[in-house]
Amino acid sequence: MDRRTFFKKSFQATLAFGTYLSFGKNSDLFGQTWPVYDLVAIKGGEPDVMFDKGIEFLGGMKAFVKKGQKVVIKPNIGWDAPPERAANTHPKLVARVVKHCIDAGAKEVYVLDHTCDEWTRSYKNSGIEKSAKDAGAKVIPANSESYYQEVEVLKGKTLMKTKEHEVILSSDVFINLPILKSHSGTTLTIAMKNLMGNVWDRRFWHRTDLHQCIADFTTYRKPILNVVDAYYVMKTNGPRGVSVDDVVTLKAQLISKDIVAVDAAATKLFGINPNSIDYINIAADMKIGIKDLDKLNIKRVTV
């Protein structure tokens, strides 16, 4: 990708973010002193600072994590690549979410991912292992089938059963930390697709009906909170990426309890119509979440 194309894509992505942020109203509910928002969009700061600002408008982490609970945080750690390649969730964001959970009273905080590249190198070179441990988390492997237990996906249409990591199954709170980036198979990978790192046999999804399986699995257990990292965004050659030339710096973040809404918003941020992503359409049709951003109360925050 030449420099002219690179800067053009950066500009287009920034425009998409501005357009997307025009949605939403501020309103009180049942006399509360702060508005209730369906989604918070933050731009202009470092990943940790943006999360600090954004989570305030959803009631703080204590609205999601209670004292003594076991928390699992699922970033994208799939690839043996440094943060500036935008293949994985930014380590600063992972560390800050861990800290918020501990400050909220979590008894234990775990971080894991079923990686695509060799897991020890992905954990190390992404920067996530060190940052999460330094913040107080237990970073655990997900590279062996022995860690997984079979579960039934009762509302699934294609994916009827799968094997999910046992630590996620035993957790009280599950938080999803995807990165926004391009993907050769699904156009984009964001929050719903990030859950493929929870399971053992991803090949079944790919060889059957990937988009339907992505939506199906979301019916099994939706994360209590989804935080989309869009600080660095891989615009081409995803999900692994080739070099930093594939990446634009948006310094943005999206936070929502609604996994479909946050994927739809992230798709617009990327510069694509959410209607063009099949798994988002399927999930909306299955009533898993809201795709229509006009129906959401969205808070805009600039750091």
C-alpha positions in Angstrom: 0.0 0.0 0.0 1.5 3.3 -1.0 1.7 6.4 1.2 -1.1 8.2 -0.6 -3.5 5.3 -0.2 -2.5 4.9 3.5 -3.4 8.5 4.3 -6.5 8.4 2.3 -7.7 5.4 4.2 -6.8 7.1 7.5 -8.9 10.1 6.5 -11.9 8.0 5.4 -11.8 6.1 8.6 -11.8 9.3 10.7 -14.7 10.6 8.7 -16.6 7.4 9.4 -16.0 7.8 13.1 -17.4 11.4 13.0 -20.4 10.3 11.1 -21.1 7.4 13.5 -20.8 9.6 16.5 -23.6 11.8 15.3 -26.1 9.2 16.5 -27.7 9.2 19.9 -29.3 11.4 22.5 -28.6 12.2 26.2 -31.5 11.4 28.5 -32.2 10.5 32.1 -34.1 7.3 33.0 -36.3 6.9 36.2 -34.8 10.0 37.7 -31.2 8.9 37.8 -28.7 11.6 38.1 -26.6 10.3 35.2 -27.9 9.2 31.8 -28.2 5.5 30.9 -26.3 4.9 27.6 -26.4 1.9 25.4 -23.0 2.6 23.9 -20.1 4.9 24.6 -17.8 6.0 21.8 -14.4 7.6 22.9 -11.7 9.1 20.7 -8.5 11.0 21.0 -6.6 9.4 23.9 -4.4 6.4 24.9 -6.3 3.1 25.2 -6.2 3.1 29.0 -7.3 6.7 29.4 -10.1 6.3 26.9 -11.4 3.3 28.9 -11.2 5.3 32.2 -13.4 8.0 30.6 -15.8 5.7 28.8 -16.7 3.2 31.5 -17.8 6.1 33.7 -20.9 6.6 31.5 -21.9 3.0 32.0 -21.8 3.3 35.8 -18.2 2.3 36.3 -16.8 -1.2 36.6 -18.7 -1.8 39.8 -21.9 -1.9 37.7 -20.5 -5.1 36.2 -18.1 -6.7 38.7 -19.1 -7.4 42.4 -16.8 -8.1 45.3 -15.5 -11.6 45.4 -16.4 -12.5 41.8 -14.2 -14.5 39.4 -13.7 -12.5 36.1 -12.5 -13.7 32.8 -11.2 -11.1 30.2 -10.9 -12.3 26.6 -8.7 -10.1 24.4 -7.6 -11.0 21.0 -4.1 -12.5 21.5 -4.3 -14.6 18.4 -1.1 -13.5 16.7 2.7 -13.3 17.2 2.8 -9.6 16.5 3.6 -6.3 18.4 0.9 -3.8 19.3 1.6 -1.4 16.4 0.7 -4.2 13.9 -2.9 -4.1 15.2 -3.3 -7.8 15.1 -4.1 -8.1 18.8 -5.9 -6.0 21.5 -3.7 -3.2 22.8 -1.9 -4.3 26.0 -2.6 -0.9 27.7 -6.4 -1.5 27.4 -6.1 -5.1 28.7 -4.1 -3.9 31.7 -6.5 -1.1 32.5 -9.6 -3.3 32.3 -7.9 -5.8 34.7 -7.2 -3.0 37.1 -10.8 -1.7 37.0 -12.0 -5.2 37.8 -9.6 -5.6 40.8 -10.5 -2.2 42.1 -14.2 -3.2 41.8 -13.5 -6.1 44.2 -12.9 -9.1 41.9 -11.4 -12.0 43.7 -9.6 -13.3 40.6 -9.1 -12.0 37.1 -8.1 -14.3 34.3 -6.9 -13.4 30.8 -6.8 -16.0 28.0 -7.2 -16.7 24.3 -7.0 -19.7 22.0 -4.4 -18.3 19.8 -3.8 -18.9 16.1 0.0 -18.6 16.2 2.1 -20.4 18.8 0.6 -19.4 22.1 3.6 -18.5 24.2 5.0 -16.2 21.5 1.6 -14.6 20.9 1.1 -14.0 24.6 4.6 -12.5 25.0 5.1 -10.5 21.8 1.6 -9.0 21.8 2.7 -7.4 25.1 -0.5 -8.6 26.7 1.0 -11.3 29.0 3.2 -8.9 30.8 0.8 -6.0 31.0 -2.0 -8.2 32.3 0.2 -9.8 34.9 1.6 -6.5 36.0 -2.0 -5.3 36.5 -2.8 -8.3 38.7 -4.3 -10.8 36.4 -3.6 -14.5 36.0 -2.7 -15.2 32.4 -3.5 -18.8 31.5 -3.1 -21.0 28.4 -5.8 -22.2 26.1 -3.8 -24.4 23.7 -4.9 -27.9 24.8 -8.2 -29.6 24.3 -8.0 -30.8 27.9 -8.9 -27.2 29.0 -12.3 -27.4 27.2 -15.7 -28.8 28.1 -18.5 -29.6 25.8 -21.6 -27.4 26.0 -24.9 -27.4 24.1 -25.8 -24.2 22.1 -29.6 -24.6 22.6 -30.5 -21.6 20.4 -28.0 -22.4 17.7 -29.2 -23.1 14.1 -26.0 -24.6 12.8 -23.7 -24.7 15.8 -25.5 -27.0 18.2 -22.6 -27.9 20.5 -19.0 -26.9 21.0 -16.2 -27.1 23.6 -15.6 -23.9 25.6 -12.7 -23.1 27.9 -13.4 -24.4 31.4 -12.3 -21.2 33.1 -14.8 -19.1 31.2 -17.5 -21.7 32.1 -16.7 -21.3 35.8 -16.5 -17.5 35.8 -19.0 -15.1 37.3 -18.2 -12.3 34.9 -17.1 -12.5 31.2 -15.7 -9.4 29.5 -14.9 -9.3 25.8 -12.0 -7.2 24.5 -11.7 -7.5 20.7 -9.7 -5.3 18.3 -11.3 -3.9 15.2 -9.6 -5.1 12.1 -10.1 -6.5 8.6 -10.6 -10.2 8.0 -10.2 -12.2 4.8 -13.1 -14.6 5.6 -15.7 -12.2 7.2 -14.6 -8.8 6.1 -14.2 -7.7 9.7 -13.5 -9.3 13.0 -14.8 -7.5 16.1 -16.7 -8.6 19.2 -18.8 -11.5 18.1 -16.0 -13.1 16.1 -13.6 -12.6 19.0 -15.5 -15.3 20.9 -14.0 -17.9 18.5 -11.0 -17.7 20.9 -13.3 -19.2 23.6 -13.7 -22.6 21.9 -11.5 -25.5 20.8 -12.8 -26.6 17.3 -12.9 -23.5 15.2 -12.4 -25.5 12.0 -16.0 -26.7 12.2 -17.2 -23.1 12.0 -15.0 -22.4 9.0 -16.0 -25.5 7.0 -19.7 -25.3 7.8 -21.3 -21.8 7.9 -18.9 -19.3 9.6 -21.3 -16.4 9.8 -24.2 -18.5 11.2 -21.8 -20.2 13.7 -20.6 -16.8 14.9 -24.1 -15.7 15.6 -25.1 -19.0 17.1 -22.4 -19.1 19.7 -23.3 -15.6 20.9 -26.6 -17.1 22.1 -24.8 -19.4 24.5 -23.3 -16.7 26.7 -23.1 -13.1 25.8 -20.3 -11.1 27.5 -21.5 -8.7 30.2 -19.4 -6.0 28.6 -17.7 -5.5 25.2 -14.8 -3.1 24.7 -13.7 -2.6 21.1 -10.1 -1.5 20.7 -9.8 0.8 17.7 -6.6 2.6 18.7 -4.7 1.0 15.9 -6.9 -0.5 13.1 -5.7 -3.0 10.5 -7.4 -1.8 7.3 -6.1 -4.5 5.0 -4.5 -8.0 5.0 -6.3 -9.1 8.2 -6.5 -10.9 10.5 -2.7 -11.4 10.7 -1.6 -8.3 8.8 1.7 -7.9 6.9 3.2 -4.7 8.3 2.5 -1.4 9.9 1.6 -0.2 6.4 -1.7 -2.1 6.8 -2.6 0.0 9.9 -4.2 3.4 10.6 -4.1 5.1 14.0 -7.7 6.1 15.0 -7.3 6.4 18.7 -10.9 5.3 19.3 -12.8 2.9 21.5 -16.3 1.6 21.8 -17.9 0.2 24.9 -21.3 -1.5 25.2 -23.2 -4.3 26.9 -24.8 -5.1 23.5 -22.5 -7.2 21.4 -24.5 -6.6 18.2 -24.7 -2.9 18.7 -20.9 -2.6 19.3 -20.1 -4.6 16.2 -22.5 -2.5 14.1 -20.9 0.7 15.5 -17.4 -0.6 14.9 -18.3 -1.5 11.4 -19.4 2.1 10.7 -16.2 3.3 12.4 -14.2 1.2 9.9 -16.1 2.8 7.1 -18.4 -0.1 6.1 -22.2 -0.4 6.3 -23.2 -2.9 9.0 -25.7 -4.4 6.6 -22.8 -5.8 4.5 -21.6 -8.0 7.4 -23.6 -11.3 7.3 -23.0 -12.3 10.9 -24.2 -8.9 12.2 -27.4 -9.3 10.1 -28.0 -12.8 11.3 -27.4 -11.9 15.0 -29.9 -9.0 14.7 -32.5 -11.2 13.0 -32.0 -13.7 15.9 -32.7 -10.9 18.4 -29.3 -11.2 20.0 -28.9 -7.4 20.0 -29.7 -4.2 18.2 -28.1 -3.4 14.9 -29.9 -0.1 14.2 -27.8 2.6 15.8 -30.7 5.1 15.5 -32.4 3.1 18.3 -29.5 3.5 20.7 -28.6 6.1 23.2 -25.0 6.8 22.4 -22.6 8.9 24.4 -19.7 10.7 22.6 -16.5 11.4 24.5 -13.4 13.2 23.3 -10.3 12.8 25.5 
